């Protein structure tokens, strides 16, 4: 093509058609500029298409992670709510409300523990660490994603404090009760698989109900678990907002 244009220019010069040559030269420049602009436009369109595909892939991966996180949040909230119910049952059987008909063993593990939340954040962490969060065009979504980790940090601090208190409760039962007796009523697969023998000591865990220290520890544990649940509900609220925005962006 370049040789073709060169031959035309040479012919015009050889024929002394200077005016026509200048017009042709200008026209040729215009054609070249138009060609460059078209090439740039095509390149920009290709780059934009790649960016859109990459963004949609990112949104899809984030959606999978946050759907998992939502399910885990709901599961942990429900489990902790059951533990709090068990604590209330126990608190209604302590001290002068003690009853020989009540058996503490089946729920002793529930009132001395809570369930912890472990989110799935691998893809979001990679996105943030690689500096690719900006690929997401929706500013509101980026802000919500940026708020996710700080909210989890607050939850983790509360879970850590609760774990420390749980260790005190476990130590209390070790010193004053019998975990083997409680395990006899436990339906946990791990405990069942271990096939523990019955306790070699004549210890009745129901006697813990007569100790005001045990009552105070159960009450405090229930409060700690509810404080965890408060933060879990905040995480769930943000998680739902993120999923709603993700779904809106994916549909575009």
QUIGIUR-V730596 format. One record per residue. N is the residue number from 1. RES is the residue in one small letter. SS is DSSP state (hx for helix, st for strand, lp for the rest). PHI is phi in whole degrees, 0 to 359 (none if undefined). BURIAL is + if it has 9 or more other ideal C-beta (glycine too) atoms within 8 Angstrom, else -. Layout:
n:N res:RES ss:SS phi:PHI burial:BURIAL
n:N res:RES ss:SS phi:PHI burial:BURIAL
//
This chain:
n:1 res:x ss:lp phi:none burial:-
n:2 res:x ss:hx phi:295 burial:-
n:3 res:x ss:hx phi:299 burial:-
n:4 res:x ss:hx phi:298 burial:-
n:5 res:x ss:hx phi:294 burial:+
n:6 res:x ss:hx phi:295 burial:-
n:7 res:x ss:hx phi:297 burial:-
n:8 res:x ss:hx phi:295 burial:+
n:9 res:x ss:hx phi:296 burial:+
n:10 res:x ss:hx phi:298 burial:-
n:11 res:x ss:hx phi:294 burial:-
n:12 res:x ss:hx phi:296 burial:+
n:13 res:x ss:hx phi:293 burial:+
n:14 res:x ss:hx phi:294 burial:-
n:15 res:x ss:lp phi:268 burial:-
n:16 res:x ss:lp phi:58 burial:-
n:17 res:x ss:lp phi:265 burial:-
n:18 res:x ss:hx phi:296 burial:-
n:19 res:x ss:hx phi:300 burial:-
n:20 res:x ss:hx phi:296 burial:-
n:21 res:x ss:hx phi:297 burial:+
n:22 res:x ss:hx phi:296 burial:-
n:23 res:x ss:hx phi:298 burial:-
n:24 res:x ss:hx phi:294 burial:+
n:25 res:x ss:hx phi:297 burial:+
n:26 res:x ss:hx phi:297 burial:-
n:27 res:x ss:hx phi:299 burial:-
n:28 res:x ss:hx phi:294 burial:+
n:29 res:x ss:hx phi:297 burial:-
n:30 res:x ss:hx phi:299 burial:-
n:31 res:x ss:hx phi:299 burial:-
n:32 res:x ss:hx phi:296 burial:-
n:33 res:x ss:hx phi:298 burial:-
n:34 res:x ss:hx phi:299 burial:-
n:35 res:x ss:hx phi:298 burial:-
n:36 res:x ss:hx phi:296 burial:-
n:37 res:x ss:hx phi:297 burial:-
n:38 res:x ss:hx phi:296 burial:-
n:39 res:x ss:hx phi:298 burial:-
n:40 res:x ss:hx phi:297 burial:-
n:41 res:x ss:hx phi:296 burial:-
n:42 res:x ss:hx phi:296 burial:-
n:43 res:x ss:hx phi:297 burial:-
n:44 res:x ss:hx phi:298 burial:-
n:45 res:x ss:hx phi:295 burial:-
n:46 res:x ss:hx phi:295 burial:-
n:47 res:x ss:hx phi:295 burial:-
n:48 res:x ss:hx phi:294 burial:-
n:49 res:x ss:hx phi:296 burial:-
n:50 res:x ss:hx phi:297 burial:-
n:51 res:x ss:hx phi:296 burial:+
n:52 res:x ss:hx phi:295 burial:-
n:53 res:x ss:hx phi:297 burial:-
n:54 res:x ss:hx phi:295 burial:+
n:55 res:x ss:hx phi:297 burial:+
n:56 res:x ss:hx phi:296 burial:+
n:57 res:x ss:hx phi:295 burial:-
n:58 res:x ss:hx phi:297 burial:+
n:59 res:x ss:hx phi:298 burial:+
n:60 res:x ss:hx phi:295 burial:+
n:61 res:x ss:hx phi:294 burial:+
n:62 res:x ss:hx phi:297 burial:+
n:63 res:x ss:hx phi:299 burial:+
n:64 res:x ss:hx phi:300 burial:-
n:65 res:x ss:hx phi:296 burial:+
n:66 res:x ss:hx phi:282 burial:+
n:67 res:x ss:hx phi:292 burial:+
n:68 res:x ss:hx phi:299 burial:+
n:69 res:x ss:hx phi:299 burial:+
n:70 res:x ss:hx phi:297 burial:+
n:71 res:x ss:hx phi:298 burial:-
n:72 res:x ss:hx phi:293 burial:+
n:73 res:x ss:hx phi:300 burial:+
n:74 res:x ss:hx phi:297 burial:+
n:75 res:x ss:hx phi:295 burial:+
n:76 res:x ss:hx phi:293 burial:+
n:77 res:x ss:hx phi:301 burial:+
n:78 res:x ss:hx phi:295 burial:-
n:79 res:x ss:hx phi:295 burial:+
n:80 res:x ss:hx phi:292 burial:+
n:81 res:x ss:hx phi:297 burial:+
n:82 res:x ss:hx phi:294 burial:+
n:83 res:x ss:hx phi:295 burial:+
n:84 res:x ss:hx phi:294 burial:+
n:85 res:x ss:hx phi:300 burial:-
n:86 res:x ss:hx phi:297 burial:+
n:87 res:x ss:hx phi:297 burial:+
n:88 res:x ss:hx phi:296 burial:+
n:89 res:x ss:hx phi:300 burial:+
n:90 res:x ss:hx phi:297 burial:+
n:91 res:x ss:hx phi:296 burial:+
n:92 res:x ss:lp phi:274 burial:-
n:93 res:x ss:lp phi:235 burial:+
n:94 res:x ss:lp phi:267 burial:+
n:95 res:x ss:hx phi:58 burial:-
n:96 res:x ss:hx phi:287 burial:-
n:97 res:x ss:hx phi:262 burial:-
n:98 res:x ss:lp phi:302 burial:+
n:99 res:x ss:lp phi:224 burial:-
n:100 res:x ss:lp phi:295 burial:-
n:101 res:x ss:lp phi:283 burial:-
n:102 res:x ss:lp phi:275 burial:+
n:103 res:x ss:lp phi:243 burial:-
n:104 res:x ss:lp phi:284 burial:+
n:105 res:x ss:hx phi:309 burial:+
n:106 res:x ss:hx phi:297 burial:-
n:107 res:x ss:hx phi:240 burial:+
n:108 res:x ss:hx phi:299 burial:+
n:109 res:x ss:hx phi:295 burial:+
n:110 res:x ss:hx phi:292 burial:+
n:111 res:x ss:hx phi:279 burial:+
n:112 res:x ss:lp phi:250 burial:+
n:113 res:x ss:lp phi:209 burial:-
n:114 res:x ss:lp phi:219 burial:+
n:115 res:x ss:lp phi:258 burial:+
n:116 res:x ss:lp phi:255 burial:-
n:117 res:x ss:lp phi:262 burial:+
n:118 res:x ss:lp phi:236 burial:-
n:119 res:x ss:lp phi:284 burial:-
n:120 res:x ss:lp phi:255 burial:-
n:121 res:x ss:lp phi:236 burial:+
n:122 res:x ss:hx phi:303 burial:-
n:123 res:x ss:hx phi:291 burial:+
n:124 res:x ss:hx phi:296 burial:+
n:125 res:x ss:hx phi:298 burial:-
n:126 res:x ss:hx phi:297 burial:-
n:127 res:x ss:hx phi:296 burial:+
n:128 res:x ss:hx phi:289 burial:+
n:129 res:x ss:hx phi:295 burial:-
n:130 res:x ss:lp phi:276 burial:-
n:131 res:x ss:lp phi:75 burial:-
n:132 res:x ss:lp phi:263 burial:-
n:133 res:x ss:hx phi:299 burial:+
n:134 res:x ss:hx phi:293 burial:-
n:135 res:x ss:hx phi:296 burial:+
n:136 res:x ss:lp phi:285 burial:+
n:137 res:x ss:lp phi:285 burial:-
n:138 res:x ss:lp phi:289 burial:-
n:139 res:x ss:hx phi:297 burial:-
n:140 res:x ss:hx phi:299 burial:-
n:141 res:x ss:hx phi:294 burial:+
n:142 res:x ss:hx phi:300 burial:+
n:143 res:x ss:hx phi:295 burial:-
n:144 res:x ss:hx phi:293 burial:+
n:145 res:x ss:hx phi:296 burial:+
n:146 res:x ss:hx phi:292 burial:+
n:147 res:x ss:hx phi:276 burial:+
n:148 res:x ss:hx phi:295 burial:+
n:149 res:x ss:hx phi:295 burial:+
n:150 res:x ss:hx phi:301 burial:-
n:151 res:x ss:hx phi:292 burial:+
n:152 res:x ss:hx phi:293 burial:+
n:153 res:x ss:hx phi:299 burial:-
n:154 res:x ss:hx phi:297 burial:+
n:155 res:x ss:hx phi:297 burial:+
n:156 res:x ss:hx phi:296 burial:-
n:157 res:x ss:hx phi:297 burial:-
n:158 res:x ss:hx phi:292 burial:+
n:159 res:x ss:hx phi:296 burial:+
n:160 res:x ss:hx phi:296 burial:-
n:161 res:x ss:hx phi:297 burial:+
n:162 res:x ss:hx phi:293 burial:+
n:163 res:x ss:hx phi:299 burial:+
n:164 res:x ss:hx phi:297 burial:-
n:165 res:x ss:hx phi:290 burial:+
n:166 res:x ss:hx phi:301 burial:+
n:167 res:x ss:hx phi:299 burial:-
n:168 res:x ss:hx phi:294 burial:+
n:169 res:x ss:hx phi:294 burial:+
n:170 res:x ss:hx phi:298 burial:+
n:171 res:x ss:hx phi:297 burial:-
n:172 res:x ss:hx phi:298 burial:+
n:173 res:x ss:hx phi:294 burial:+
n:174 res:x ss:hx phi:301 burial:-
n:175 res:x ss:hx phi:280 burial:-
n:176 res:x ss:hx phi:235 burial:-
n:177 res:x ss:lp phi:223 burial:+
n:178 res:x ss:lp phi:222 burial:+
n:179 res:x ss:hx phi:288 burial:-
n:180 res:x ss:hx phi:297 burial:+
n:181 res:x ss:hx phi:295 burial:+
n:182 res:x ss:hx phi:293 burial:+
n:183 res:x ss:hx phi:294 burial:+
n:184 res:x ss:hx phi:299 burial:+
n:185 res:x ss:lp phi:261 burial:-
n:186 res:x ss:lp phi:275 burial:+
n:187 res:x ss:lp phi:256 burial:-
n:188 res:x ss:lp phi:296 burial:-
n:189 res:x ss:hx phi:297 burial:-
n:190 res:x ss:hx phi:297 burial:-
n:191 res:x ss:hx phi:296 burial:+
n:192 res:x ss:hx phi:297 burial:+
n:193 res:x ss:hx phi:294 burial:-
n:194 res:x ss:hx phi:288 burial:-
n:195 res:x ss:lp phi:54 burial:-
n:196 res:x ss:lp phi:296 burial:-
n:197 res:x ss:lp phi:281 burial:-
n:198 res:x ss:lp phi:288 burial:-
n:199 res:x ss:lp phi:296 burial:-
n:200 res:x ss:lp phi:273 burial:-
n:201 res:x ss:lp phi:242 burial:-
n:202 res:x ss:lp phi:274 burial:-
n:203 res:x ss:lp phi:241 burial:+
n:204 res:x ss:lp phi:254 burial:-
n:205 res:x ss:hx phi:297 burial:+
n:206 res:x ss:hx phi:298 burial:+
n:207 res:x ss:hx phi:296 burial:+
n:208 res:x ss:hx phi:299 burial:+
n:209 res:x ss:hx phi:294 burial:+
n:210 res:x ss:hx phi:268 burial:-
n:211 res:x ss:lp phi:257 burial:+
n:212 res:x ss:hx phi:296 burial:-
n:213 res:x ss:hx phi:296 burial:-
n:214 res:x ss:hx phi:296 burial:+
n:215 res:x ss:hx phi:302 burial:+
n:216 res:x ss:hx phi:296 burial:-
n:217 res:x ss:hx phi:292 burial:+
n:218 res:x ss:hx phi:296 burial:+
n:219 res:x ss:hx phi:297 burial:+
n:220 res:x ss:hx phi:296 burial:+
n:221 res:x ss:hx phi:298 burial:+
n:222 res:x ss:hx phi:298 burial:+
n:223 res:x ss:hx phi:294 burial:-
n:224 res:x ss:hx phi:301 burial:+
n:225 res:x ss:hx phi:293 burial:+
n:226 res:x ss:hx phi:293 burial:+
n:227 res:x ss:hx phi:296 burial:+
n:228 res:x ss:hx phi:297 burial:+
n:229 res:x ss:hx phi:297 burial:+
n:230 res:x ss:hx phi:301 burial:-
n:231 res:x ss:hx phi:286 burial:+
n:232 res:x ss:hx phi:297 burial:+
n:233 res:x ss:hx phi:293 burial:+
n:234 res:x ss:hx phi:294 burial:+
n:235 res:x ss:hx phi:296 burial:+
n:236 res:x ss:hx phi:295 burial:+
n:237 res:x ss:hx phi:299 burial:-
n:238 res:x ss:hx phi:293 burial:+
n:239 res:x ss:hx phi:301 burial:+
n:240 res:x ss:hx phi:295 burial:+
n:241 res:x ss:hx phi:297 burial:+
n:242 res:x ss:hx phi:297 burial:+
n:243 res:x ss:hx phi:296 burial:+
n:244 res:x ss:hx phi:301 burial:-
n:245 res:x ss:hx phi:292 burial:+
n:246 res:x ss:hx phi:300 burial:+
n:247 res:x ss:hx phi:297 burial:+
n:248 res:x ss:hx phi:295 burial:-
n:249 res:x ss:hx phi:288 burial:+
n:250 res:x ss:hx phi:291 burial:+
n:251 res:x ss:hx phi:287 burial:-
n:252 res:x ss:lp phi:292 burial:-
//
